[in-house]
């Protein structure tokens, strides 16, 4: 039988006299069993401060030999205490310790983008928005400054595999899509050579050097550079592209009111302020091409910069419409649609929604005409980023419009003209 005490707890076995805790006792249950001692209290339990590690006594030569380990945080606590006490007394060792700590900092590799591919972009965007540049950059050059900085940040962690990843450059030619296969390094070489048109206009060195291009057009310059290279472009192309972009930004910062200076693109010219917007736009477009090739996320430009790019495209549309009309690719604007330069003519309302949005009245009949709400014949609504991708030749015109109303021929002409803004 098992006996229970008055509290109902199991007491002892009345036949064996063994207590439940494993000890032995008499039939009356008064035996004493072995007890396990409690752990000893430590200084942490009592709330008292831990004793500081006393520095060990080491000779000067030994302390000097420990400086490298101390800089790498590889010393034991007593050794570190001894070194730090010594540094307060020995100037030569203190100087050496400082140099070693700086060297350790330089040896630490920046964190890879693989940890969080979007982190660097977010930090860079925050810096660009909040920190004024050391040299004030004109507003019309700010988007180029920002987009080249964003692309450079994307390229920083690329290894050889990423630099040689295949990229397909896409654009729109006549009424169809066109493309050219290259690599990430080839894209940067393309940006280097086309940005070179702005560099030359500013009096800087031409990245083509002694290479002769059949024309001054962007595609011809790029093809000439690629042909002249003994090997396909490698990561080495980043340095001259980066230096050139910095030189362009530094130079325009001191040009004063020179935004109207013409920049030649071979068969046409743009004022410097528009050329800088054009280069910012292409930098973003090709950065997206690169990011897609290596499976990295890449955000669109800020709303302010995106609006400037859209505005440039909208201002260029009448000229492209006229060129397409001369080539027989657009609806003829003859007869009653001819208007005098500076006069109002048939217009399409281009409504851009979302980031960088706004409204533009596009004159349809002549580059010299003025858009007029009273002569509006059609209305097209597009998302801002979608419109830019249309202008880059990355979206087919038939798939680009989010909403449209009015003259179908006019709408088609404008959408195809927008795609016609693209080039390699």
N, C-alpha and C positions, 0 to 999 in steps of 0.2 A: 504494500500500500504506500501511497505517497501522502505525507502530511502537509498541510497548508497552515500558514500563520494566520493571525487574526485579520490581516489585510488581504487574505486570499492569495498570497504569493506562495510559490513553491518553495518549501523549506528544505528538508532533508529526507533521505530514505531511512525509514525507521528500522529497516532490517540490516542494512549495511553500515549505517552511520556515516555515509559519505555525503558531504554537503554538495550543493549544486555548483559551487564555484571550483570544484575539483579538490578541495582540501579534505581532511579527515577530522572527525570529531567523535564525541561520545554519544551515547544513546540520547542524551538530553540536548544535543545540538549546540554544544558550547565550544566545539573545536575551532582552532584558528588555522586558516589556509595561507599559502604564500601569496604575497601581493607584488604586482609589477610596479616598480617605481615610476613616478611621473617624470617627463622630460625636465631637464634643468632649465630654469628661466634664463633668457638671454637679455642682453642690454636693450634689444629692440622691444622685448616684452615690457620692460620697465620704463620705457620712454626716455632713457638716458642716451646722450649722444654717443655715437660710435667713436672709439679712439682713432685719431688720425695716424696714418701710416708714417712712421718716422723715416726720414731719408736715410738711406744706407751711406756709410762713409766710403767713398770711392775716390781713387786718384784722378788727377786731371786728365791723364792720358785715357783712362777708361771712360770718363765722362765724355770726352771728345768723340770716342768711338761709338758712343751710344746716341749721338745727335741724329744720325740717320734713322735709327729705329724710333727715336722720340718723334721725329717729324712725321713718320708713318703711323704713329700711335700704336707701336708694337712693343713698347717697354712695359715691364711689370709696374705695378703701382709704386713699390719702393724705388725702382730705378727712375721712373718718371719724376717722383718727388725729388730725388737727388739731382737729376738733370735740371729741373726747374729752379731749384735753390741755387745751383751753380750759375745758371744763366743770369741771375740777378747780381752776380758778383764779377763775372768775366765778360768783358765787352767783346772780345774776339769770338768767343763761343756763341754769344748772343747774336752777333752778325751772321755767323755761319748757320745758326738755327733758323734765322729769318729767311736766308737764301734757300735752305732746304725745304722749308714750309712752302715757299712760293713755287719751288720746282715741283713739289708734290701736287700743288693745285693745277699747274700746267699739264701734268701727266694725266689728270683725271679726264676721261673722255666724256663729252656731253651725253646726256641721256638720249637714247635712241627714240626716234619717232614711233617705233613699233610699240612702245608702251602705251601711247595715246596719240595717234596720228593727228588728231584735231587740236591737241593742246597748244602746240607751237603757233598754229594759226590764230587761235583765240588770244594768246598772249601778245602776239605781234600786232594784231588788230587793235587791241586795247592800248598798246604803246603808241601806235600811229595816231590814234584818236586823241590821246591825252597829252602826249609829250610833244611840244613844238620842236621842229628840227633845229639843229645848231645853226644852220644857215637857212634863213627864211626862203622857202621855195614858192614861186608864183602859184596861184590857185590852179592855173591851167596846166601846171606840171606836176601837181600833187598826186594825181592818179597814177602817173608813170612811176613816180618815186615809190608809191605804196605797192603797186603791182610787181615791180622788179624786186622789191624787198620780200614780198610774199613768196615769189617763185624761188628766190635765193634760199629762203628758209626751208622750202620743200626739198631743194637739192642737197642740203647740207649733209644729210645722213645717207645719201645714196652710195651703195657699193657698186662694184663693176657690173654686177648682174643688172641692177636697175639702169645704169647708164647705157647699157646695150639692149635694153628692152625695146621691142618693136613698137613704133608709133606710126599711125596712118594720118597724115595731114589731109584734111578734107576742105573742099571749097566748092563753089558753084560756078560753072562756066557755061555761058550762053543759057540754054534751058535745061542743063543736066548737071549731075553731080560729077566731080572730079576728085582724084586723090593721089597722094604720093607717099610711098612707104619710106620710112627712115627709122632712126632710133632716138632715144631721149637725148643723147649727145648731138645727134643731127638736128634736132629741134632747137637746141640752144645755139648751135652754129647758124641756123636760119635766123633766129632773133638777133644774133650778133651782126650778121651782114645787113639785115634790113634796118636795124637801129642805126647802122652805120650811115644811112642816108641823112639822119638827123645830126649825127656827129660831124659829118662833112659840112653840112650847112652851118654848123656852129664853129667851123674852123679847126675841128679836132682831126686826129689821124683817121684815115679810112681803114677799117679792119681788113679790107681786101688787099691792102698793100700794093704789091706789083702785079696782082692778079687782074687780068683784063676781062670785064664782063661785056657781052655783046650789046647790052643796053643798061640803062640805069634803073630798070624796073626791079622790084623786089625779087621776083622769081628768077630773073636772069642773074642777079647778084648771088643769090643762094646757090644756084646750079654751078656757077663759076667757082665758088668757094669749095663746094663739094668735089668738083672735078679736080681741082688743083691739090686737094689733100692726098698725100701718098697713102694714107690709111683712113679708114672710117673715123669720124670724130670720136674722141674719148672724153673722159671726165676733165681732161686738161683744158677743154674749151670753156669751162665755167669761169676760170680766172679772167681771161680777156673780156668775156661778156660782162662779168661783174664789174670790172674796172671801167669798162666803157660806159655802163649805165651810171656808175657813180660820177664819172667825168661829165656826162651829159647833164645830170642834175646839178652838179656844182657850177657848171658853166651857165645854165639858164638862170640860176639864182643870181648871177651878176650881170645878166643881159639888160636889166631894167625893163623898159617897155618895148621889148623887141619881139613880142609874141606874133607880130605880123610879118616877120621875116620869112620869105618863101623857102620851102624845103622841096627839092625836086624828087619825085618818085619815077622819073623816067618820062613817061608819057603824060604826066600831070603834076601839078604842084599843090601843096597845102601850106597855109601859113603855119609858122612854128607852133602856135598854141594848139592848132588842130592836129598837127603832126604828132605832138606829144600825147594827145588823147588817142590818136590812132595807134600809137605804139603801146600805150597802156592797154588798150582793148585787145590787141593781138597777143600781148604778154599774158593776159588773163586767159584768153582762149587756148593758147598753146600750153599754158600751165595746167588747164583742165585736161588737155590731151595727154600730157605726161602723167598726171595723177591717175587718170583712168588706166593708163598702160601699166602702172605699178600698183594699182588697187589701193590708192590713198584717197582719203576724202579731201575735197577742196571746195571752199565756199566762194560764192560770187563776190564781186567788189562791194564796197560800202554803197549805200543808197546814193550818197552825194556824187561819188565817182561814176556809178552806173548811170545816173541821170546825164552826166556830161557826155558819156559815150553814146547814149541814145540820142541826145541832141545833135551830136556830130553826124550820126547816121541819117537822122531826119533831114538835116540841112543838105546832105549829099544826095538824097533820093531824087530831087528834080533833075540833076545833071545825069544821073544814071538812067532815068526814064527817057531823057532826050537821046542818050547814046543808044539805048535799046531800040528806040523808035527809028533812028537812022539806020540801024542794022536790020530793021524789019522784024524785030522780036517783040514789039509792043504795038498796041492799038494806035494807028496814026492819029495825030492831033491836028489835022488840017481842017480846012473849011471854016465853019463858024467858031471853032474852038481856038483859033489863033488869037493871041492877045499881045498887046504891046508890052515891052519891057517895063516893069514897075506897075503894071495894071493888074487888077484882080482877074482871076481866071477860075476855071473849074478846080475844085479842091477836094481832097480826101481828108477826113478827120482821122488822125492816128491817135488812138487812145491807148496809153501804156498803163497797165495796172500793176499794183504791187510795188516792190522796191524800185526806187528811181523813176517812178511813174510821172505822168503828165499828159498833156495833149498838144499835138502839133497839127497844123493845117498844111498839107502837102500840095503845092500847085502841080497840076497834072499836065498842063499844056506847054509850058516853057520854063526853063530854069530862071528866066528873068521875071516871071510872073510872081504875083504876091498871093499867098493863100488867103482865102476869104470865106468867112462863115456864110455869107450871103450866096456864095456860089458852090456850096458844099453839095457834092453828088454822091458821096459814099462815106461810110464810117466803118473803121476796123478797130477791134479791141484785142490787145495782146498783152500777155504777161511780160514784164520788163526783161527778165532773164531769157524767156523764150524768144523775144524779139532779137536780142543780141545773138542768140545762137542761130537764128535765121540769117542775120546779117553776117555771121561767120561761115555760113554754108553748111552748118551742122544739122539743120532741120529743113526738110523739104517744104517749099512754099505752100503746097496743097494741104499740109498738115499743121501749119503754123497758126492760123487764125483761130482765136478763141470765140470771136463773134464778129459778124459782118452784116452790113445792111447797105442797100443802094446799088449803084452801078457795078455790076459784076465784072465787066471788063476793066474798069478802073481799079477795082480791088485786086484783080489778078495782076495787073501791070505793076502795082505798088509792091505786092508781095514778091514777085519775081525780081523786081528792081532791088528790093532789100537783100535778097539772096545774092544778087549780082554785085553787091558791095564786097563780097568775100574774094579772097585771093590766096594763093599759097603763102 
